[in-house]
Amino acid sequence: MTVAGSDSGGGAGLQADLKTFAANGVYGTSVVTTITAQNTLGVQEVLELPIALIESQIDSVLTDIGTDVVKTGMLYSSEVIRAVAAKISQYDIGLLVVDPVMKAKGGAKLINDEAIDTLRNVLLPMATVITPNAPEAQDLTGIVVEDIDSAREAAIKLVEMGAKSAVVKGGHFDVGPATDVLYDGEEFRLFTTRRVDTPNTHGTGCTFASATAAGLAKGKSIRDSVSDAKSYVTGAIRNNFPMGNGHGPLNHFYEYWMSN
């Protein structure tokens, strides 16, 4: 189950999550937290749904269909973070993938300042896996993340803050290959691929977290889920969609049909 914002352009948010679930062979349900007016150029408007409606969506899914894993994405305010965390506790959800969404690809803020503290103190300690990119890891830990060594340091800090494991993604590093650093409290695993030179990377973070959640739902280990997610996202970027006038989306179904 994804608990996330809606992207009208279809490249990120719960639209990307549901595509990723389907492409990776798991059934996806969704809880809409926020509606955005969004395209490849950026986010034009954000509307957070009422807390009661968000809670009702969670109840509707979990009292009937159930879920093996919850993946969270855009949680705009402290109130919605606390509400979602309370529901995760209420239903005793055992596996939680937290994608700490903070900014859109175009730079628009997708969380308010107060909510970052709430995410850090309330939701992060519940995470089976947290999947920040370098700027998000810096906002959560206070550590400047600019290379593999600092990514390791941030991953350690995130686990010390309560997450069971942390993946600090290296897509924002200025040079070198795209290396993601996984730390599970005991050891590191590095996942490295050749960097793809393309502007069409909208929804990469959502897709990575959802692919990780799909692996966990299938009973895979954290390490194998992250490894498979890395491979899947890399393929989806390499076969991206060149659409719109800004950052186009990935091709979530590249294994089934090509974009060109």
HUNORFEN-V652706 format. One record per residue. N is the residue number from 1. OMEGA is omega as a letter, one per 20 degrees, with the letter a starting at -180 (none if undefined). Layout:
{{N OMEGA} {N OMEGA}}
This chain:
{{1 r} {2 r} {3 a} {4 r} {5 r} {6 r} {7 a} {8 r} {9 r} {10 a} {11 a} {12 r} {13 a} {14 r} {15 r} {16 a} {17 a} {18 r} {19 a} {20 r} {21 a} {22 a} {23 a} {24 r} {25 r} {26 a} {27 a} {28 r} {29 a} {30 r} {31 a} {32 r} {33 a} {34 r} {35 r} {36 r} {37 a} {38 r} {39 a} {40 a} {41 r} {42 a} {43 a} {44 a} {45 a} {46 r} {47 r} {48 r} {49 r} {50 a} {51 a} {52 r} {53 r} {54 r} {55 a} {56 r} {57 r} {58 r} {59 a} {60 a} {61 a} {62 r} {63 a} {64 a} {65 a} {66 r} {67 r} {68 a} {69 r} {70 r} {71 r} {72 r} {73 a} {74 r} {75 a} {76 a} {77 r} {78 a} {79 a} {80 r} {81 r} {82 r} {83 r} {84 r} {85 r} {86 r} {87 r} {88 r} {89 a} {90 a} {91 r} {92 r} {93 a} {94 a} {95 a} {96 r} {97 a} {98 r} {99 a} {100 a} {101 a} {102 r} {103 r} {104 r} {105 a} {106 r} {107 a} {108 r} {109 a} {110 r} {111 r} {112 a} {113 a} {114 a} {115 r} {116 r} {117 r} {118 r} {119 a} {120 a} {121 a} {122 a} {123 a} {124 a} {125 r} {126 a} {127 r} {128 r} {129 r} {130 a} {131 a} {132 r} {133 a} {134 r} {135 r} {136 r} {137 r} {138 r} {139 a} {140 a} {141 a} {142 r} {143 r} {144 a} {145 a} {146 r} {147 a} {148 a} {149 r} {150 r} {151 r} {152 a} {153 r} {154 r} {155 r} {156 a} {157 a} {158 r} {159 r} {160 r} {161 r} {162 r} {163 r} {164 r} {165 a} {166 r} {167 r} {168 a} {169 a} {170 a} {171 a} {172 r} {173 a} {174 a} {175 r} {176 r} {177 r} {178 a} {179 r} {180 a} {181 r} {182 r} {183 a} {184 a} {185 a} {186 a} {187 r} {188 r} {189 r} {190 r} {191 a} {192 r} {193 r} {194 a} {195 r} {196 a} {197 a} {198 r} {199 a} {200 a} {201 a} {202 r} {203 a} {204 a} {205 r} {206 a} {207 r} {208 a} {209 a} {210 r} {211 r} {212 r} {213 r} {214 r} {215 r} {216 r} {217 r} {218 r} {219 r} {220 r} {221 r} {222 a} {223 a} {224 r} {225 r} {226 r} {227 r} {228 r} {229 r} {230 a} {231 a} {232 a} {233 r} {234 r} {235 a} {236 r} {237 a} {238 a} {239 a} {240 r} {241 r} {242 a} {243 a} {244 a} {245 a} {246 r} {247 r} {248 a} {249 r} {250 r} {251 a} {252 a} {253 a} {254 r} {255 a} {256 r} {257 a} {258 a} {259 a} {260 none}}
